[in-house]
Amino acid sequence: MHVDTDATQQLQRAATAARDATRTLAGAPDAQRNAGLHAMAARLREAAPVILAANAADLGDFSGSSAFRDRLTLTDARIDAMATGVAEIASLPDPLARVLAEWTRPNGLRIRRIAQPLGVIGMIYESRPNVGADAAALCLKSGNAVILRGGSESHRSAAAIHAALSAGLRDAGLPEAAVQVAPTVDRAFVAAMLAGAGLIDLIIPRGGRSLVERVEREARVPVLAHAAGLCHTYVHAAADHAMARAIVANAKMRRTGICGATETLLIDNAIAPALLPLLVADLSALGCAFRADAVAHAIVPSLPSATEADFDTEWLDAVLSIRVVDGVDAALAHIAAHGTSHTEAIVTEDAAAAERFLRGVDSAVALWNASTQFCDGGEFGFGAEIGIATGRIHARGPVGLEQLTTFRYVVYGNGQVRA
């Protein structure tokens, strides 16, 4: 992987300033970090007209899909929600004030495992400009510095949001270098970040599959990644019909462009003849299109036929794949073959079937009788989340404050020496 010299130098300057900022944050009391969060929220609200103007310019140059346009679009309500999310993080417990474990050895040494920040985090994301504010707030609260690199399609929005966040940091007497944005939209800076071992402690990618795969393939820095959000909702034979209709409509159509949106409906063969036509009618009225297997097509002949590739597609749009399955095991087998270990849900009144599904699904989040769109840090009580981790190490599911810390050991003695 070739790394541009200018980009490397730009990263070195940013990372050095970020490292200095982490030392200040490590010594800053929780009250000061909270003051910074409240100031950042106030500055975001104050800067709403500027942020909206920058976002309008980004949208004017955007020519992608309607789902990605929705992810890029900011409104007064979304800016207010962004600011509220930043302020709410201040009300959460200090993640750095945690003694994770404590014990005493036979020789009298008292050992504590204590939470501490990860250090300098590189955040690479696409489309959604609010991700920058969420990441900045979570990193500040957890004592980390962050270097943000948003997509080129949102660079004006990201810059306007960053200006507001920087003003909030100044208001609280905290270093502006704690939250930085990439100085360029040139992709060479992304390559420099990925090669930045010793400068960046952790890379978090948030975006489409191609972005995440590139980061995982090229990074020389530890990566906390999420795969595509190919989420499933399984309507079991013992599902309440009204509940299933409400959940499926929300899981698919509330916001089709987010990673927690359901992309495939699995419906039990025993219930499909009665319920599937109602589900299709509900979703059609909301503007949804479909790709259906042969059994579903036989039940609702108007459904377009699906290919096997459709069941491997994260639509991020108003399109739903449908497969009829015979029981919990068949649903689990389909998810294992086509899922991305993100979020899966079962709708049923049968507790035994639900527990079998929840135990059997190998995904970061599994839900019973709830929409997959709840896979979100704010809905988990984390205040916000920086992404949904689908790997096997360090963190899984919504990445909030606790997941942005590591730990160290502090040992208390009274003169012990080792034999």
For each residue, the residues with C-beta under 8 A, 3 or more apart:
1: 191 194 195 218
2: 191
3: 7 8 188 191 192 195
4: 7 8 186 188 191 192
5: 8 9
6: 9 10 188
7: 3 4 10 11 184 186 188 189 191 192
8: 3 4 5 11 12 192 195
9: 5 6 12 13
10: 6 7 13 14 183 184 189 192
11: 7 8 14 15 147 189 192 193 196 199 200
12: 8 9 15 16 199
13: 9 10 16 17
14: 10 11 17 18 147 177 180 182 183
15: 11 12 18 19 120 147 196 199 200
16: 12 13 19 20 199
17: 13 14 20 21 175 177 180
18: 14 15 21 22 120 145 146 147 177 178 180
19: 15 16 22 23 119 120 145 199
20: 16 17 23 24 175 177
21: 17 18 24 25 145 175 177 178
22: 18 19 25 26 117 119 120 143 144 145 178
23: 19 20 26 27
24: 20 21 27 28 174 175 178
25: 21 22 28 33 117 140 143 144 145 174 175 178
26: 22 23 116 117 143
27: 23 24
28: 24 25 32 33 143 174
29: 32 33
30: 33 34 94 96 97
31: 34 35
32: 28 29 35 36 172 173 174
33: 25 28 29 30 36 37 90 94 140 141 143 174
34: 30 31 37 38 90 141
35: 31 32 38 39 172
36: 32 33 39 40 140 168 169 171 172 174
37: 33 34 40 41 86 87 89 90 137 140 141 168
38: 34 35 41 42 87 90 168
39: 35 36 42 43 167 168 169 171 172
40: 36 37 43 44 86 133 136 137 140 164 165 168 169
41: 37 38 44 45 83 84 86 87 168
42: 38 39 45 46 83 168 171
43: 39 40 46 47 164 165 167 168 171
44: 40 41 47 48 51 79 82 83 86 133 161 164 165 168
45: 41 42 48 79 80 83
46: 42 43 164
47: 43 44 50 51 160 161 163 164 167
48: 44 45 51 52 76 79 80
49: 52 53
50: 47 53 54 160 163 164
51: 44 47 48 54 55 74 79 157 160 161 164
52: 48 49 55 56 74 75 76 79
53: 49 50 56 57 160
54: 50 51 57 58 156 157 159 160
55: 51 52 58 59 72 73 74 129 154 156 157 160
56: 52 53 59 60
57: 53 54 60 61 156
58: 54 55 61 62 72 129 153 154 155 156 157
59: 55 56 62 69 72 73
60: 56 57
61: 57 58 153
62: 58 59 68 69 72 153
63:
64: 68 69 72 153
65: 68 69 316 317
66: 69 70 317
67: 70 71 256 257 316 317 318
68: 62 64 65 71 72 127 257 316
69: 59 62 64 65 66 72 73
70: 66 67 73 255 256 257
71: 67 68 127 128 257 258
72: 55 58 59 62 64 68 69 127 128 129 153 154 157
73: 55 59 69 70 78
74: 51 52 55 78 79 129 130 157
75: 52 78 79
76: 48 52 79 80
77: 80 81
78: 73 74 75 81 82 130
79: 44 45 48 51 52 74 75 76 82 83
80: 45 48 76 77 83 84
81: 77 78 84 85 130
82: 44 78 79 85 86 130 133 134 161
83: 41 42 44 45 79 80 86 87 133
84: 41 80 81 87 88
85: 81 82 88 89 130 133 134 137 378 383 384
86: 37 40 41 44 82 83 89 90 133 134 136 137 384
87: 37 38 41 83 84 90 91
88: 84 85 91 92 378 383 384
89: 37 85 86 92 137 138 141 383 384 401
90: 33 34 37 38 86 87 141
91: 87 88 383
92: 88 89 95 141 382 383 401
93: 97 98
94: 30 33 97 98 141
95: 92 98 115 141 142 143 401 402 404 405
96: 30 115 116 117 142 143 405
97: 30 93 94 115
98: 93 94 95 114 115 405
99: 102 112 113 114
100: 113 114 115 407
101: 112 113
102: 99 110 111 112 113
103: 110 111
104: 108 109 110 111
105: 108 109 110 111
106:
107: 416
108: 104 105 413 414 416
109: 104 105 411 412 413 416
110: 102 103 104 105 411 412 413
111: 102 103 104 105 409 410 411 412
112: 99 101 102 409 410 411 412
113: 99 100 101 102 407 408 409
114: 98 99 100 407 408 409 410
115: 95 96 97 98 100 402 405 406 407
116: 26 96 143 405 406 407 408
117: 22 25 26 96 142 143 144 404 405 406
118: 121 142 144 201 202 404 405 406
119: 19 22 144 145 201 202
120: 15 18 19 22 144 145 146 147 199 200 201
121: 118 135 139 144 145 146 147 200 201 202 203 204 404
122: 146 147 149 193 196 200 202 203 204 221
123: 131 132 135 146 147 148 149 203 204 206 386
124: 149 190 193 203 204 205 206 207 211 215
125: 128 131 132 135 148 149 150 151 205 206 207
126: 150 151 153 154 206 207 208 211
127: 68 71 72 151 153 154 207
128: 71 72 125 131 154 206
129: 55 58 72 74 132 133 150 154 157 158 161
130: 74 78 81 82 85 133 134 161
131: 123 125 128 134 135 150 206 386
132: 123 125 129 135 136 148 150 158 161 162 165 181
133: 40 44 82 83 85 86 129 130 136 137 161 165
134: 82 85 86 130 131 137 138 377 384 385 386
135: 121 123 125 131 132 138 139 146 148 204 386
136: 40 86 132 133 139 140 146 148 162 165 179
137: 37 40 85 86 89 133 134 140 141 383 384
138: 89 134 135 141 142 383 384 385 386 400 401 404
139: 121 135 136 142 144 145 146 178 179 386 404
140: 25 33 36 37 40 136 137 143 144 169 174 178 179
141: 33 34 37 89 90 92 94 95 137 138 383 401
142: 95 96 117 118 138 139 401 404 405
143: 22 25 26 28 33 95 96 116 117 140 405
144: 22 25 117 118 119 120 121 139 140 404
145: 18 19 21 22 25 119 120 121 139 177 178 179 180
146: 18 120 121 122 123 135 136 139 178 179 180
147: 11 14 15 18 120 121 122 123 180 181 182 193 200
148: 123 125 132 135 136 158 162 179 180 181 182
149: 122 123 124 125 181 182 189 190 193
150: 125 126 129 131 132 154 155 157 158 181 182
151: 125 126 127 154 155 207
152: 155 185
153: 58 61 62 64 72 126 127
154: 55 58 72 126 127 128 129 150 151 157 158
155: 58 150 151 152 158 159 185
156: 54 55 57 58 159 160
157: 51 54 55 58 72 74 129 150 154 160 161
158: 129 132 148 150 154 155 161 162 181
159: 54 155 156 162 163 181
160: 47 50 51 53 54 55 156 157 163 164
161: 44 47 51 82 129 130 132 133 157 158 164 165
162: 132 136 148 158 159 165 166 179 180 181
163: 47 50 159 160 166 167
164: 40 43 44 46 47 50 51 160 161 167 168
165: 40 43 44 132 133 136 161 162 168 169 179
166: 162 163 169 170 176 179
167: 39 43 47 163 164 170 171
168: 36 37 38 39 40 41 42 43 44 164 165 171 172
169: 36 39 40 140 165 166 172 174 175 176 178 179
170: 166 167 173 174 176
171: 36 39 42 43 167 168
172: 32 35 36 39 168 169
173: 32 170
174: 24 25 28 32 33 36 140 169 170 178
175: 17 20 21 24 25 169 178
176: 166 169 170 179 180
177: 14 17 18 20 21 145 180
178: 18 21 22 24 25 139 140 145 146 169 174 175
179: 136 139 140 145 146 148 162 165 166 169 176
180: 14 17 18 145 146 147 148 162 176 177
181: 132 147 148 149 150 158 159 162
182: 14 147 148 149 150 185 189 190 193
183: 10 14 189
184: 7 10 188 189
185: 152 155 182 189
186: 4 7 189
187: 190 191
188: 3 4 6 7 184 191 192
189: 7 10 11 149 182 183 184 185 186 192 193
190: 124 149 182 187 193 194
191: 1 2 3 4 7 187 188 194 195 218
192: 3 4 7 8 10 11 188 189 195 196
193: 11 122 124 147 149 182 189 190 196 200 203 221
194: 1 190 191 203 215 218 219 220 221
195: 1 3 8 191 192 218 219 220 221
196: 11 15 122 192 193 199 200 220 221
197: 200 220 221
198:
199: 11 12 15 16 19 120 196
200: 11 15 120 121 122 147 193 196 197 203 221
201: 118 119 120 121 221 222
202: 118 119 121 122 221 222 223 224
203: 121 122 123 124 193 194 200 215 219 221 222 223 224
204: 121 122 123 124 135 223 224 225 386 387 399
205: 124 125 211 212 215 216 223 225 226 387
206: 123 124 125 126 128 131 226 386 387
207: 124 125 126 127 151 211 212
208: 126 211 212 228
209: 212 213 227 228 314
210: 213 214
211: 124 126 205 207 208 214 215
212: 205 207 208 209 215 216 225 226 227 228
213: 209 210 216 217
214: 210 211 217 218
215: 124 194 203 205 211 212 218 219 223 225
216: 205 212 213 219 223 225
217: 213 214
218: 1 191 194 195 214 215
219: 194 195 203 215 216 222 223
220: 194 195 196 197
221: 122 193 194 195 196 197 200 201 202 203
222: 201 202 203 219
223: 202 203 204 205 215 216 219
224: 202 203 204 387 389 391 394 395 399 403
225: 204 205 212 215 216 389 390 391
226: 205 206 212 229 259 342 387 388 389 390 391
227: 209 212 230 340 341 342 390
228: 208 209 212 259 314 340 342
229: 226 258 259 260 261 263 314 340 342 343 388
230: 227 263 264 312 313 314 338 339 340 342
231: 251 259 260 261 262 263 264 339 342 343 344 345 372 375
232: 262 263 264 265 266 331 334 335 339 344 345 372
233: 247 248 251 252 262 264 265 266 344 345 346 347 371 372
234: 266 267 268 325 328 331 335 344 345 346 347 357
235: 239 244 248 265 266 267 268 271 275 279 347 348
236: 239 268 271 328 331 346 347 348 350 353 354 357
237: 268 269 270 271 327 348 350
238: 348 349 350 353
239: 235 236 243 244 268 271 275 347 348 349
240: 243 244 347 349
241: 244 245 274 275 278
242: 245 246
243: 239 240 246 247 347 369
244: 235 239 240 241 247 248 275 279 347
245: 241 242 248 249 275 278 279 282
246: 242 243 249 250
247: 233 243 244 250 251 345 347 369 370 371
248: 233 235 244 245 251 252 262 265 279 282 283 347
249: 245 246 252 253 282 283 286
250: 246 247 253 254 371 373
251: 231 233 247 248 254 261 262 345 371 372 373
252: 233 248 249 256 261 262 265 283 288 318 320
253: 249 250 256 283 286 287 288 318
254: 250 251 261 371 373
255: 70 258 261 373
256: 67 70 252 253 261 315 316 317 318
257: 67 68 70 71 261 316 317
258: 71 229 255 261 373 376
259: 226 228 229 231 314 342 375 388
260: 229 231 342 343 372 373 374 375 376 388
261: 229 231 251 252 254 255 256 257 258 316 372 373
262: 231 232 233 248 251 252 265 320 345 371 372 373
263: 229 230 231 232 313 314 315 319 320 321
264: 230 231 232 233 311 320 321 322 323 334 338
265: 232 233 235 248 252 262 279 320 321 322 323
266: 232 233 234 235 323 324 325 331 334 335
267: 234 235 271 272 275 276 279 296 322 323 324 325
268: 234 235 236 237 239 271 272 324 325 326 327 331
269: 237 272 295 324 325 326
270: 237
271: 235 236 237 239 267 268 274 275
272: 267 268 269 275 276 295 296 299 324
273: 276 299
274: 241 271 277 278
275: 235 239 241 244 245 267 271 272 278 279
276: 267 272 273 279 280 296 299 300 322 324
277: 274 280 281 299 300
278: 241 245 274 275 281 282
279: 235 244 245 248 265 267 275 276 282 283
280: 276 277 283 284 290 300 302 303
281: 277 278 284 285
282: 245 248 249 278 279 285 286
283: 248 249 252 253 279 280 286 288 290 320
284: 280 281 287 288
285: 281 282
286: 249 253 282 283 318
287: 253 284 318
288: 252 253 283 284 318 319 320
289: 304 318 319 320
290: 280 283 303 304 319 320 321 322
291: 303 304 305 306 307 310 319 320 321 322
292: 296 297 300 303 304 305 306 321 322 323
293: 296 297 305 306 322 323 324
294: 297 298 305
295: 269 272 298 299 323 324
296: 267 272 276 292 293 299 300 303 322 323 324
297: 292 293 294 300 301 303 304 305
298: 294 295 301
299: 272 273 276 277 295 296 324
300: 276 277 280 292 296 297 303
301: 297 298
302: 280
303: 280 290 291 292 296 297 300 322
304: 289 290 291 292 297
305: 291 292 293 294 297
306: 291 292 293 310 311 321 322 323
307: 291 310
308: 311 312
309: 312 313
310: 291 306 307 313 321
311: 264 306 308 321 323 334 338
312: 230 308 309 338
313: 230 263 309 310 321
314: 209 228 229 230 259 263 340
315: 256 263 318 319 320 321
316: 65 67 68 256 257 261
317: 65 66 67 256 257
318: 67 252 253 256 286 287 288 289 315
319: 263 288 289 290 291 315
320: 252 262 263 264 265 283 288 289 290 291 315
321: 263 264 265 290 291 292 306 310 311 313 315
322: 264 265 267 276 290 291 292 293 296 303 306
323: 264 265 266 267 292 293 295 296 306 311 334
324: 266 267 268 269 272 276 293 295 296 299
325: 234 266 267 268 269 330 331 334
326: 268 269 330
327: 237 268 330 331
328: 234 236 331 332 346 353 356 357 360
329: 332 333 360
330: 325 326 327 333 334
331: 232 234 236 266 268 325 327 328 334 335 346 357
332: 328 329 335 336 357 360 361
333: 329 330 336 337
334: 232 264 266 311 323 325 330 331 337 338
335: 232 234 266 331 332 338 339 344 361 363
336: 332 333 339 362
337: 333 334
338: 230 264 311 312 334 335
339: 230 231 232 335 336 342 344 363
340: 227 228 229 230 314 390
341: 227 362 363 364 390
342: 226 227 228 229 230 231 259 260 339 363 364 365 375 388 390
343: 229 231 260 363 364 365 366 367 372 375 388
344: 231 232 233 234 335 339 357 361 363 365 366 367 372
345: 231 232 233 234 247 251 262 366 367 368 369 370 371 372
346: 233 234 236 328 331 353 354 357 358 366 367 368 369
347: 233 234 235 236 239 240 243 244 247 248 369
348: 235 236 237 238 239 353 354 357 368 369
349: 238 239 240
350: 236 237 238 353 354
351: 354 355
352: 355 356
353: 236 238 328 346 348 350 356 357
354: 236 346 348 350 351 357 358 368 369
355: 351 352 358 359
356: 328 352 353 359 360
357: 234 236 328 331 332 344 346 348 353 354 360 361 366 368
358: 346 354 355 361 366 368
359: 355 356
360: 328 329 332 356 357
361: 332 335 344 357 358 366
362: 336 341
363: 335 339 341 342 343 344 366 390
364: 341 342 343 375 388 389 390 396 397
365: 342 343 344 375 388 397 398
366: 343 344 345 346 357 358 361 363
367: 343 344 345 346 370 371 372 374 375
368: 345 346 348 354 357 358
369: 243 247 345 346 347 348 354
370: 247 345 367 374
371: 233 247 250 251 254 262 345 367 374
372: 231 232 233 251 260 261 262 343 344 345 367 375
373: 250 251 254 255 258 260 261 262 376
374: 260 367 370 371 379 380
375: 231 259 260 342 343 364 365 367 372 379 388 397 398
376: 258 260 373 379 380 385 398
377: 134 380 382 383 384 385 386 398 399 400
378: 85 88 382 383 384 385
379: 374 375 376
380: 374 376 377 385 397 398 400
381:
382: 92 377 378 385 398 400 401 402
383: 85 88 89 91 92 137 138 141 377 378 400 401
384: 85 86 88 89 134 137 138 377 378 400
385: 134 138 376 377 378 380 382 388 398 399 400
386: 123 131 134 135 138 139 204 206 377 399 400 404
387: 204 205 206 224 226 398 399
388: 226 229 259 260 342 343 364 365 375 385 397 398 399
389: 224 225 226 364 394 395 396 397 398 399 403
390: 225 226 227 340 341 342 363 364 396
391: 224 225 226 394 395 396
392: 396
393:
394: 224 389 391 403
395: 224 389 391 399 403
396: 364 389 390 391 392
397: 364 365 375 380 388 389
398: 365 375 376 377 380 382 385 387 388 389 403
399: 204 224 377 385 386 387 388 389 395 403 404
400: 138 377 380 382 383 384 385 386 403 404
401: 89 92 95 138 141 142 382 383 404 405
402: 95 115 382 405
403: 224 389 394 395 398 399 400
404: 95 117 118 121 138 139 142 144 386 399 400 401
405: 95 96 98 115 116 117 118 142 143 401 402
406: 115 116 117 118
407: 100 113 114 115 116
408: 113 114 116
409: 111 112 113 114
410: 111 112 114
411: 109 110 111 112
412: 109 110 111 112
413: 108 109 110 416
414: 108
415:
416: 107 108 109 413
417:
418:
419:
